[in-house]
Amino acid sequence: MKKATIIIDKDYQIGQIDERLFGSFIEHLGRAVYTGIYEPDHPTADEQGFRQDVLEMVKELHVPVIRYPGGNFVSGYNWTDGIGPKDQRPTRLDYAWKSIETNQVGINEFTDWCKKAGSAVMAAVNLGTGTEQDAGYMIEYCNHPGGTTWSELRKTHGYEQPHDIKVWCLGNEMDGDWQICQLDADAYGKKARQTAKIMKWVDPSVQLVACGSATTLQKTYPEWDRIVLEHVFNEVDFLSLHRYYENEGNLNDFLASSTDMHDFIHTITSICDYVKAMKRSKKQIMLSFDEWNVWYQKAQVEHGWEVAPALIEDRYSMLDALVFGSMMITLLNNADRVKMACLAQLVNVIAPIVTEKGGAALRQTTFYPFRDMSNLARGQALRQLVKCESFESDKYGAAATVQTAVSFDETTGELTLFAVNLDQADEQELTIDLRSFGSVTMTGRSVLHHEDIYAINTFEEPFRVVPVAAEMVQPLAGNQFFLTVPAMSWNVMKFKCTD
């Protein structure tokens, strides 16, 4: 049996946890909207056509903010197509995903759905085919109280009060050649700056997110981020990061994915701070990791023009849940600068929730690490000293076999330790040292594990891979807890601390 030591001190604070770190994403892509969150003919559909079985699962996840409507889709989207009487809305070709868009769900319906889910909207404006003025009109329609053409039009559509959307993305992945009306860094920076000026004139209270590099794999990374920030530094509040990982046959590389994610975050943080120094500014740009997940991109298939085709519907295994969990750990361990993040996506499309058209909804394996952290991580993220063995990956170098993150809510005394054991063969005996926390008791413990790391949940076996309660232990001298975690497992340990 291998051994690992985790030392946690309440004074070693990383930063306050913004609950928007546990956001998600709904794009007009595949079945995310139609037969995902919206299916008027479904047995559980409410008066607006939203699937209540899906809503209940989203509520279970506790998703405080949801990005919408894209994604690649937004770069060719005219937001006015999705407002007004549904029988008068146009049907369009969606160039981004080679689909047919019926526009039966738009910004008003999505705002209603988010309220039902207990979430806020993170809206994206079109900086591909769209103009700076289009973005100004959209925020005026959504946020201005009244007395103007666009705000009064909203009222005629049944929304007397403004939606008051507080976070807006200035386009999506504009560095990518797959993007509708791709821009270079200089052109995007100029367009984003002028858009930001208009939007903050309309509503000075909003926070704006500029497009960072779509991925570390872009040839323009990280120069894109520097150039864009030099244009928009004074106007925006966040810079976005996007990154996906997949198992390409080298298991160690896949298991080490979060080390690359960590390096990505620190590179972009350094660029933000470089531009801050260059501008002689006291302003600190925060990061919005508004697309991240395990995504098997090489498995994508071609399709014809269809309404809501079944696109990018990956089925996630125990192995995927482990890598997913390690990515969540990385986000929490960078809570000082990553203040928002969006799991891409929420339903059907590379999602923790999948549905059958007209049928059931299912929790995938990745549902559980997300649910654990989104519901339990509160207060301060704490730095940990972890002593454990490491393994080597060809792609990303050395990675720790035990990866951890910690949250501590001083007002309640609740401390939560999230830990993933990435050792492929051995269980690990953990020594958890809580020397600085006074009197401590363990109040809960769960383990997500399956002997077959490729096991998945299916509609026939929906609970094949689920977390189970594990034996709790009591501390020995010096607030040390000793327990064993299985090989290839996701673990949550809850403690109550009193002085």
VEXDREN-2710 file (C-alpha; in Angstrom, 1 decimal):
% VEXDREN-2710
k/r/px/py/pz
1/MET/0.0/0.0/0.0
2/LYS/1.3/3.5/-0.9
3/LYS/1.1/6.4/1.5
4/ALA/0.4/10.1/1.2
5/THR/0.4/12.9/3.7
6/ILE/-1.8/16.0/3.4
7/ILE/-1.1/18.9/5.7
8/ILE/-3.7/21.7/5.8
9/ASP/-3.4/25.0/7.7
10/LYS/-6.3/27.4/8.0
11/ASP/-3.9/30.4/7.6
12/TYR/-2.6/29.2/4.2
13/GLN/-5.4/30.8/2.2
14/ILE/-5.5/30.8/-1.6
15/GLY/-8.5/33.0/-2.0
16/GLN/-12.2/33.4/-1.5
17/ILE/-14.3/30.9/-3.5
18/ASP/-16.6/32.6/-5.9
19/GLU/-19.6/30.2/-6.3
20/ARG/-19.6/31.1/-10.1
21/LEU/-16.6/28.8/-10.2
22/PHE/-19.2/26.1/-10.6
23/GLY/-21.0/27.4/-13.6
24/SER/-22.0/25.6/-16.8
25/PHE/-22.9/26.2/-20.4
26/ILE/-25.9/25.7/-22.7
27/GLU/-25.3/26.3/-26.4
28/HIS/-27.6/25.9/-29.3
29/LEU/-25.7/22.8/-30.3
30/GLY/-27.0/19.3/-30.9
31/ARG/-29.6/18.4/-28.3
32/ALA/-28.5/20.7/-25.6
33/VAL/-31.6/22.9/-26.0
34/TYR/-34.1/20.9/-28.0
35/THR/-34.9/17.6/-26.4
36/GLY/-32.4/18.6/-23.7
37/ILE/-33.8/21.4/-21.5
38/TYR/-36.7/22.1/-23.8
39/GLU/-39.2/19.4/-25.1
40/PRO/-42.8/20.6/-25.1
41/ASP/-44.2/17.1/-25.8
42/HIS/-42.3/15.4/-23.0
43/PRO/-44.4/13.9/-20.2
44/THR/-42.6/16.1/-17.6
45/ALA/-42.7/19.3/-19.7
46/ASP/-44.0/22.4/-17.8
47/GLU/-46.2/25.2/-19.3
48/GLN/-43.2/26.6/-21.2
49/GLY/-42.1/23.3/-22.6
50/PHE/-39.1/22.8/-20.2
51/ARG/-38.3/19.3/-19.0
52/GLN/-38.8/19.2/-15.3
53/ASP/-36.8/15.9/-14.9
54/VAL/-33.8/17.8/-16.3
55/LEU/-34.5/20.8/-14.2
56/GLU/-34.5/18.7/-11.0
57/MET/-31.1/17.3/-11.9
58/VAL/-29.7/20.8/-12.7
59/LYS/-31.0/22.0/-9.3
60/GLU/-29.2/19.0/-7.7
61/LEU/-26.0/20.2/-9.3
62/HIS/-26.4/23.7/-7.9
63/VAL/-25.2/25.7/-11.0
64/PRO/-25.0/29.4/-10.1
65/VAL/-24.4/30.8/-13.6
66/ILE/-24.9/29.4/-17.1
67/ARG/-23.3/30.7/-20.3
68/TYR/-25.6/31.2/-23.3
69/PRO/-26.2/30.9/-26.3
70/GLY/-22.7/29.9/-27.4
71/GLY/-20.1/28.9/-28.1
72/ASN/-19.4/28.8/-31.9
73/PHE/-23.1/29.2/-32.5
74/VAL/-23.1/32.8/-31.2
75/SER/-20.7/34.0/-33.9
76/GLY/-23.4/33.7/-36.5
77/TYR/-26.5/34.3/-34.3
78/ASN/-28.9/37.2/-34.6
79/TRP/-30.4/37.5/-31.1
80/THR/-33.6/39.2/-32.4
81/ASP/-34.5/35.9/-34.2
82/GLY/-35.2/34.4/-30.7
83/ILE/-37.6/37.1/-29.4
84/GLY/-41.3/37.8/-30.0
85/PRO/-44.2/35.4/-30.9
86/LYS/-42.8/31.9/-31.5
87/ASP/-44.9/31.4/-34.6
88/GLN/-43.3/34.4/-36.2
89/ARG/-39.7/33.5/-35.5
90/PRO/-37.5/32.6/-38.5
91/THR/-35.9/29.2/-39.1
92/ARG/-32.2/29.6/-39.9
93/LEU/-29.2/27.6/-41.0
94/ASP/-26.6/27.4/-38.2
95/TYR/-23.3/27.5/-39.9
96/ALA/-21.3/26.6/-36.8
97/TRP/-22.8/23.2/-36.3
98/LYS/-24.4/22.6/-39.7
99/SER/-27.8/22.4/-38.1
100/ILE/-31.2/24.0/-38.6
101/GLU/-32.2/26.5/-35.8
102/THR/-35.9/26.9/-35.1
103/ASN/-35.4/29.8/-32.6
104/GLN/-38.2/28.4/-30.3
105/VAL/-35.9/29.2/-27.4
106/GLY/-34.3/32.6/-27.1
107/ILE/-33.0/35.0/-24.5
108/ASN/-36.4/35.5/-22.8
109/GLU/-37.2/31.8/-22.5
110/PHE/-33.6/30.9/-21.4
111/THR/-33.8/33.6/-18.7
112/ASP/-37.0/32.0/-17.4
113/TRP/-35.4/28.6/-17.4
114/CYS/-32.4/29.8/-15.4
115/LYS/-34.7/31.3/-12.8
116/LYS/-36.4/27.9/-12.5
117/ALA/-33.0/26.3/-12.2
118/GLY/-31.8/28.8/-9.6
119/SER/-29.1/30.0/-11.9
120/ALA/-28.1/33.4/-13.4
121/VAL/-27.4/34.0/-17.1
122/MET/-23.9/34.7/-18.5
123/ALA/-24.9/36.1/-21.9
124/ALA/-22.7/36.1/-25.0
125/VAL/-22.9/38.7/-27.8
126/ASN/-22.0/38.0/-31.4
127/LEU/-18.7/39.5/-32.4
128/GLY/-18.4/37.4/-35.5
129/THR/-21.2/38.5/-37.9
130/GLY/-22.6/40.8/-35.3
131/THR/-21.7/44.5/-34.8
132/GLU/-20.8/46.6/-31.8
133/GLN/-24.2/48.2/-32.1
134/ASP/-26.0/44.9/-32.2
135/ALA/-24.5/44.1/-28.8
136/GLY/-25.6/47.5/-27.5
137/TYR/-29.2/46.8/-28.6
138/MET/-29.2/43.4/-27.0
139/ILE/-28.1/44.6/-23.6
140/GLU/-30.6/47.5/-23.8
141/TYR/-33.4/45.0/-24.5
142/CYS/-32.3/42.8/-21.6
143/ASN/-31.2/45.3/-19.0
144/HIS/-32.6/48.8/-19.6
145/PRO/-35.7/49.4/-17.4
146/GLY/-37.8/51.2/-20.0
147/GLY/-38.6/54.2/-22.1
148/THR/-36.6/53.2/-25.2
149/THR/-37.5/51.2/-28.3
150/TRP/-35.7/48.0/-27.3
151/SER/-36.7/48.1/-23.6
152/GLU/-40.3/48.8/-24.5
153/LEU/-40.2/46.0/-27.0
154/ARG/-39.2/43.6/-24.2
155/LYS/-42.2/44.7/-22.3
156/THR/-44.5/43.9/-25.2
157/HIS/-43.0/40.4/-25.2
158/GLY/-44.3/40.0/-21.6
159/TYR/-41.2/41.1/-19.6
160/GLU/-42.0/44.3/-17.7
161/GLN/-38.9/44.0/-15.5
162/PRO/-35.4/43.9/-17.1
163/HIS/-33.6/40.6/-17.0
164/ASP/-30.6/42.4/-15.3
165/ILE/-28.0/40.0/-16.7
166/LYS/-24.7/40.9/-14.9
167/VAL/-22.1/39.0/-16.9
168/TRP/-21.5/39.3/-20.7
169/CYS/-19.0/37.5/-22.9
170/LEU/-17.6/39.6/-25.8
171/GLY/-17.8/36.9/-28.5
172/ASN/-16.4/33.4/-28.5
173/GLU/-13.0/31.9/-29.5
174/MET/-12.5/34.6/-32.1
175/ASP/-8.9/33.3/-32.7
176/GLY/-10.1/30.0/-34.1
177/ASP/-10.3/29.4/-37.9
178/TRP/-13.4/27.3/-37.2
179/GLN/-15.1/30.5/-36.0
180/ILE/-17.7/32.4/-38.2
181/CYS/-15.9/35.6/-39.1
182/GLN/-12.6/34.8/-37.4
183/LEU/-10.5/37.8/-36.3
184/ASP/-6.9/38.3/-35.6
185/ALA/-5.9/39.6/-32.1
186/ASP/-5.6/43.2/-33.1
187/ALA/-8.9/43.3/-35.0
188/TYR/-10.7/41.5/-32.2
189/GLY/-9.2/43.7/-29.5
190/LYS/-10.4/46.8/-31.3
191/LYS/-13.9/45.5/-31.9
192/ALA/-14.2/44.1/-28.4
193/ARG/-13.1/47.5/-26.9
194/GLN/-15.7/49.5/-28.8
195/THR/-18.4/46.9/-27.9
196/ALA/-17.4/47.0/-24.2
197/LYS/-17.7/50.8/-24.2
198/ILE/-21.2/50.7/-25.6
199/MET/-22.3/47.9/-23.3
200/LYS/-21.0/49.7/-20.1
201/TRP/-22.6/52.9/-21.2
202/VAL/-25.9/51.1/-21.4
203/ASP/-25.4/49.4/-18.0
204/PRO/-22.3/50.3/-16.0
205/SER/-23.0/47.5/-13.5
206/VAL/-22.2/44.6/-15.8
207/GLN/-19.0/42.6/-15.9
208/LEU/-17.4/41.8/-19.2
209/VAL/-15.4/38.8/-20.4
210/ALA/-12.9/39.1/-23.3
211/CYS/-11.9/36.2/-25.5
212/GLY/-8.6/34.7/-24.5
213/SER/-7.0/31.9/-26.5
214/ALA/-9.4/29.2/-27.5
215/THR/-6.9/26.6/-26.4
216/THR/-3.2/26.2/-25.6
217/LEU/-2.9/24.4/-28.9
218/GLN/-3.4/27.6/-30.9
219/LYS/-0.3/28.8/-32.8
220/THR/-1.2/32.3/-31.6
221/TYR/-1.2/31.3/-27.9
222/PRO/-0.2/33.1/-25.7
223/GLU/0.5/36.2/-27.8
224/TRP/-3.2/36.6/-28.6
225/ASP/-4.0/37.1/-25.0
226/ARG/-1.4/39.8/-24.5
227/ILE/-2.5/41.7/-27.6
228/VAL/-6.2/41.5/-26.8
229/LEU/-5.6/42.6/-23.2
230/GLU/-3.6/45.6/-24.3
231/HIS/-6.7/46.8/-26.2
232/VAL/-9.4/46.0/-23.6
233/PHE/-7.6/46.1/-20.2
234/ASN/-9.5/49.1/-19.0
235/GLU/-12.9/48.0/-20.2
236/VAL/-13.2/44.3/-19.2
237/ASP/-13.2/42.4/-16.0
238/PHE/-12.3/38.9/-17.1
239/LEU/-10.2/37.1/-19.7
240/SER/-11.6/33.7/-20.8
241/LEU/-9.8/30.4/-21.0
242/HIS/-11.0/27.2/-22.9
243/ARG/-9.5/23.8/-22.7
244/TYR/-10.6/20.2/-23.3
245/TYR/-8.8/16.9/-22.8
246/GLU/-9.4/13.4/-24.1
247/ASN/-7.9/9.9/-23.8
248/GLU/-5.8/9.4/-26.9
249/GLY/-4.5/6.0/-25.9
250/ASN/-1.8/7.0/-23.4
251/LEU/-3.4/6.6/-20.0
252/ASN/-0.7/8.5/-18.1
253/ASP/-1.1/11.5/-20.4
254/PHE/-4.8/11.5/-19.9
255/LEU/-4.5/11.2/-16.1
256/ALA/-2.0/14.1/-16.1
257/SER/-4.3/16.4/-18.0
258/SER/-4.9/18.7/-15.0
259/THR/-1.2/19.6/-14.8
260/ASP/-1.5/21.2/-18.3
261/MET/-4.6/23.0/-17.1
262/HIS/-2.7/24.3/-14.1
263/ASP/0.1/25.6/-16.3
264/PHE/-2.4/27.2/-18.7
265/ILE/-4.0/29.1/-15.8
266/HIS/-0.6/30.3/-14.5
267/THR/0.6/31.4/-18.0
268/ILE/-2.5/33.5/-18.6
269/THR/-2.3/34.9/-15.0
270/SER/1.2/36.0/-15.8
271/ILE/0.1/37.7/-19.0
272/CYS/-2.7/39.6/-17.2
273/ASP/-0.2/40.8/-14.6
274/TYR/2.3/41.8/-17.3
275/VAL/-0.3/44.0/-19.1
276/LYS/-1.3/45.4/-15.7
277/ALA/2.4/46.4/-15.1
278/MET/2.7/47.8/-18.6
279/LYS/-0.5/49.9/-18.1
280/ARG/0.8/51.1/-14.6
281/SER/-2.5/50.0/-13.3
282/LYS/-3.8/48.8/-10.0
283/LYS/-6.6/46.8/-11.7
284/GLN/-6.5/43.1/-11.5
285/ILE/-8.0/41.1/-14.4
286/MET/-9.6/37.9/-13.2
287/LEU/-10.0/34.7/-15.2
288/SER/-13.2/33.0/-16.5
289/PHE/-12.4/29.4/-17.5
290/ASP/-15.7/29.3/-19.3
291/GLU/-15.2/26.1/-21.3
292/TRP/-13.6/23.0/-19.8
293/ASN/-14.3/19.3/-19.9
294/VAL/-13.3/15.9/-21.2
295/TRP/-14.3/15.9/-24.8
296/TYR/-13.6/13.1/-27.4
297/GLN/-13.2/15.5/-30.3
298/LYS/-11.7/12.9/-32.6
299/ALA/-14.9/10.9/-32.3
300/GLN/-17.1/13.6/-34.0
301/VAL/-19.0/12.5/-37.1
302/GLU/-20.3/14.4/-40.1
303/HIS/-24.1/15.0/-40.5
304/GLY/-26.5/16.8/-42.7
305/TRP/-28.7/19.8/-42.0
306/GLU/-31.0/18.7/-39.2
307/VAL/-33.0/20.2/-36.3
308/ALA/-31.2/19.2/-33.1
309/PRO/-29.0/16.4/-34.4
310/ALA/-27.4/14.1/-31.8
311/LEU/-23.9/15.8/-31.7
312/ILE/-21.0/15.3/-29.4
313/GLU/-22.9/13.1/-27.0
314/ASP/-19.9/11.5/-25.2
315/ARG/-20.6/8.8/-22.7
316/TYR/-18.4/9.2/-19.6
317/SER/-16.6/6.4/-17.7
318/MET/-15.2/6.1/-14.2
319/LEU/-11.8/7.0/-15.8
320/ASP/-13.3/10.2/-17.3
321/ALA/-14.8/11.1/-13.9
322/LEU/-11.3/10.9/-12.3
323/VAL/-9.8/13.3/-14.9
324/PHE/-12.8/15.5/-14.6
325/GLY/-12.4/15.6/-10.8
326/SER/-8.8/16.5/-11.1
327/MET/-9.7/19.4/-13.3
328/MET/-12.2/20.6/-10.7
329/ILE/-9.5/20.4/-8.1
330/THR/-7.2/22.5/-10.3
331/LEU/-9.9/25.2/-10.6
332/LEU/-10.4/25.3/-6.9
333/ASN/-6.7/25.5/-6.2
334/ASN/-6.6/28.6/-8.4
335/ALA/-9.6/30.3/-6.8
336/ASP/-7.6/33.5/-6.2
337/ARG/-7.7/34.3/-9.9
338/VAL/-10.2/31.9/-11.5
339/LYS/-13.4/33.5/-10.3
340/MET/-15.8/32.0/-12.9
341/ALA/-15.7/28.7/-14.8
342/CYS/-18.3/26.9/-17.0
343/LEU/-18.4/23.2/-17.4
344/ALA/-19.1/22.7/-21.1
345/GLN/-21.8/21.6/-21.4
346/LEU/-24.8/20.9/-19.1
347/VAL/-27.2/18.6/-21.0
348/ASN/-26.6/16.0/-23.8
349/VAL/-23.5/17.7/-25.4
350/ILE/-20.4/16.5/-23.5
351/ALA/-22.6/16.8/-20.4
352/PRO/-23.1/15.3/-16.9
353/ILE/-26.8/14.9/-17.8
354/VAL/-28.1/13.1/-20.9
355/THR/-31.7/12.5/-22.0
356/GLU/-33.8/10.3/-24.2
357/LYS/-36.1/12.1/-26.5
358/GLY/-39.5/11.6/-24.9
359/GLY/-37.9/9.4/-22.3
360/ALA/-35.7/9.4/-19.2
361/ALA/-32.8/11.6/-18.0
362/LEU/-29.5/10.2/-16.8
363/ARG/-26.7/11.2/-14.5
364/GLN/-23.3/10.5/-16.1
365/THR/-20.3/9.6/-14.0
366/THR/-19.0/13.2/-14.2
367/PHE/-22.3/14.4/-12.5
368/TYR/-21.0/13.4/-9.1
369/PRO/-17.7/15.2/-8.7
370/PHE/-19.3/18.3/-10.0
371/ARG/-22.2/17.9/-7.6
372/ASP/-19.9/17.3/-4.7
373/MET/-17.8/20.4/-5.2
374/SER/-20.5/22.8/-6.4
375/ASN/-22.6/22.0/-3.3
376/LEU/-19.8/21.8/-0.7
377/ALA/-16.9/24.2/-1.6
378/ARG/-17.6/27.4/0.3
379/GLY/-15.5/30.0/2.0
380/GLN/-11.8/30.0/1.5
381/ALA/-9.8/27.7/-0.8
382/LEU/-6.8/26.6/1.3
383/ARG/-3.3/25.6/0.1
384/GLN/-2.2/22.1/1.0
385/LEU/1.2/20.5/1.4
386/VAL/0.8/17.0/-0.2
387/LYS/3.6/14.4/0.0
388/CYS/3.0/11.5/-2.3
389/GLU/4.4/9.6/-5.2
390/SER/4.2/10.8/-8.7
391/PHE/4.0/9.3/-12.2
392/GLU/5.4/10.3/-15.5
393/SER/3.5/11.3/-18.6
394/ASP/5.0/11.8/-22.1
395/LYS/2.9/14.9/-22.8
396/TYR/2.8/16.8/-19.6
397/GLY/5.7/15.5/-17.4
398/ALA/5.3/14.5/-13.8
399/ALA/2.0/14.4/-12.0
400/ALA/1.0/13.6/-8.4
401/THR/-0.8/10.4/-7.8
402/VAL/-2.9/12.1/-5.1
403/GLN/-4.4/15.4/-6.0
404/THR/-6.4/17.5/-3.5
405/ALA/-8.3/20.7/-2.9
406/VAL/-9.7/22.1/0.3
407/SER/-12.4/24.6/1.2
408/PHE/-13.0/26.0/4.6
409/ASP/-15.9/28.1/5.7
410/GLU/-14.9/29.9/8.9
411/THR/-18.4/31.0/9.7
412/THR/-19.7/27.4/9.9
413/GLY/-16.5/25.6/10.8
414/GLU/-17.0/23.3/7.8
415/LEU/-13.9/22.0/6.1
416/THR/-14.1/19.8/3.0
417/LEU/-11.3/17.9/1.4
418/PHE/-11.6/16.7/-2.2
419/ALA/-9.1/14.0/-3.2
420/VAL/-8.5/11.9/-6.3
421/ASN/-6.2/8.9/-6.3
422/LEU/-4.8/8.5/-9.8
423/ASP/-2.6/5.5/-9.0
424/GLN/-3.7/2.8/-11.4
425/ALA/-2.9/-0.1/-9.2
426/ASP/-2.7/0.8/-5.5
427/GLU/-4.9/2.1/-2.8
428/GLN/-3.3/4.9/-0.8
429/GLU/-3.2/5.3/3.0
430/LEU/-3.8/9.0/3.6
431/THR/-2.6/10.9/6.6
432/ILE/-4.7/14.1/6.9
433/ASP/-3.0/16.6/9.2
434/LEU/-5.4/19.3/10.5
435/ARG/-3.1/20.6/13.2
436/SER/-4.3/24.2/13.2
437/PHE/-8.1/23.7/13.4
438/GLY/-8.8/23.2/17.1
439/SER/-11.2/20.4/17.8
440/VAL/-12.1/18.5/14.6
441/THR/-14.5/15.7/13.9
442/MET/-15.2/13.9/10.6
443/THR/-18.9/14.4/9.6
444/GLY/-19.1/12.7/6.3
445/ARG/-17.2/10.7/3.7
446/SER/-18.0/9.4/0.2
447/VAL/-16.1/7.5/-2.5
448/LEU/-16.7/7.3/-6.2
449/HIS/-15.0/4.1/-7.4
450/HIS/-15.5/1.1/-9.8
451/GLU/-13.3/-1.8/-10.4
452/ASP/-13.7/-1.3/-14.1
453/ILE/-12.4/2.1/-14.9
454/TYR/-14.3/2.1/-18.2
455/ALA/-17.6/1.4/-16.6
456/ILE/-20.4/3.9/-17.5
457/ASN/-23.9/4.7/-16.5
458/THR/-26.6/3.8/-19.0
459/PHE/-30.4/4.1/-19.2
460/GLU/-30.5/0.4/-18.5
461/GLU/-28.0/0.6/-15.6
462/PRO/-28.3/4.3/-14.4
463/PHE/-26.6/3.7/-11.0
464/ARG/-23.7/1.5/-12.1
465/VAL/-21.1/4.2/-11.1
466/VAL/-22.3/6.3/-8.1
467/PRO/-20.7/7.5/-4.9
468/VAL/-21.2/5.5/-1.8
469/ALA/-20.8/6.5/1.9
470/ALA/-17.5/5.3/3.4
471/GLU/-16.4/4.6/6.9
472/MET/-15.6/7.7/9.0
473/VAL/-12.6/7.9/11.2
474/GLN/-11.8/9.8/14.3
475/PRO/-8.6/11.9/14.8
476/LEU/-5.5/10.7/16.6
477/ALA/-3.0/12.9/18.4
478/GLY/-2.4/16.3/16.8
479/ASN/-5.6/16.2/14.7
480/GLN/-4.3/13.5/12.3
481/PHE/-6.8/11.4/10.5
482/PHE/-5.7/8.1/8.9
483/LEU/-7.8/6.5/6.2
484/THR/-7.4/4.4/3.0
485/VAL/-8.7/5.4/-0.5
486/PRO/-9.1/2.9/-3.4
487/ALA/-7.0/3.0/-6.5
488/MET/-8.5/5.3/-9.2
489/SER/-11.1/6.9/-7.0
490/TRP/-12.7/10.3/-6.3
491/ASN/-13.1/11.0/-2.6
492/VAL/-14.9/13.6/-0.5
493/MET/-14.2/14.1/3.3
494/LYS/-16.2/16.5/5.4
495/PHE/-15.0/17.9/8.8
496/LYS/-16.4/20.1/11.5
497/CYS/-13.9/22.4/13.2
498/THR/-14.5/24.2/16.5
499/ASP/-11.9/26.3/18.5
END
